[in-house]
């Protein structure tokens, strides 16, 4: 799942080499923290958060098929 999220985010940004995705467990779910270059945060979040919302929906669907819970956070 981490590889899928990394691929999606790298496809959206101008500086794919500065994308970093870290994985941690909290309260029985996997939390992915996405860090991108400052100029690329808007591209990952999108207008009114639409892009990041769709990324979260996609990742939850993948996790649900594997019987897991997942969340995606954009690091400030």
C-alpha positions as CSV (number, residue, x, y, z in Angstrom):
1,X,0.0,0.0,0.0
2,X,2.9,2.4,0.8
3,X,4.2,1.8,-2.7
4,X,0.9,2.6,-4.3
5,X,0.5,5.9,-2.3
6,X,4.1,6.9,-3.1
7,X,3.4,6.3,-6.8
8,X,0.2,8.3,-6.8
9,X,1.7,11.3,-5.0
10,X,4.9,11.3,-7.1
11,X,2.7,11.4,-10.2
12,X,1.0,14.6,-9.0
13,X,4.0,16.7,-8.0
14,X,6.7,18.6,-9.8
15,X,9.5,17.3,-7.5
16,X,8.9,13.5,-7.2
17,X,12.3,13.0,-5.6
18,X,11.2,15.0,-2.6
19,X,8.2,12.9,-1.8
20,X,8.5,10.8,1.4
21,X,5.8,8.5,2.8
22,X,6.2,7.2,6.3
23,X,4.1,4.5,7.8
24,X,3.1,4.1,11.5
25,X,0.5,2.3,13.5
26,X,-1.9,4.1,15.8
27,X,-5.1,2.7,17.4
28,X,-5.2,-0.4,15.3
29,X,-4.9,1.4,12.0
30,X,-2.0,2.2,9.6
31,X,-1.3,5.9,9.3
32,X,0.6,7.1,6.2
33,X,2.3,10.5,6.6
34,X,3.0,12.2,3.2
35,X,5.7,14.9,3.0
36,X,6.3,16.8,-0.2
37,X,8.1,20.0,-1.2
38,X,6.4,23.2,-0.1
39,X,5.5,24.2,-3.6
40,X,3.8,20.8,-4.2
41,X,1.5,20.7,-1.2
42,X,-1.3,22.4,-3.1
43,X,-1.1,19.9,-5.9
44,X,-1.5,17.0,-3.5
45,X,-4.3,18.7,-1.5
46,X,-6.2,20.2,-4.5
47,X,-8.9,22.8,-4.5
48,X,-11.0,22.5,-1.3
49,X,-9.1,19.3,-0.5
50,X,-10.6,17.3,-3.4
51,X,-7.5,15.5,-4.5
52,X,-6.4,14.4,-1.0
53,X,-10.0,13.3,-0.3
54,X,-9.9,11.0,-3.4
55,X,-6.5,9.6,-2.4
56,X,-7.9,8.8,1.0
57,X,-10.9,7.1,-0.5
58,X,-8.7,5.0,-2.8
59,X,-6.4,4.0,0.0
60,X,-9.3,3.0,2.3
61,X,-10.7,0.8,-0.5
62,X,-7.4,-1.0,-1.0
63,X,-7.0,-1.4,2.8
64,X,-10.5,-2.7,3.2
65,X,-9.9,-5.5,0.7
66,X,-6.9,-6.6,2.9
67,X,-9.0,-6.3,6.1
68,X,-7.1,-3.3,7.4
69,X,-7.8,0.3,8.4
70,X,-5.8,3.1,6.9
71,X,-5.6,6.9,7.0
72,X,-3.5,9.4,5.0
73,X,-2.1,12.6,6.5
74,X,-0.3,15.4,4.7
75,X,2.6,16.7,6.8
76,X,2.9,20.5,7.2
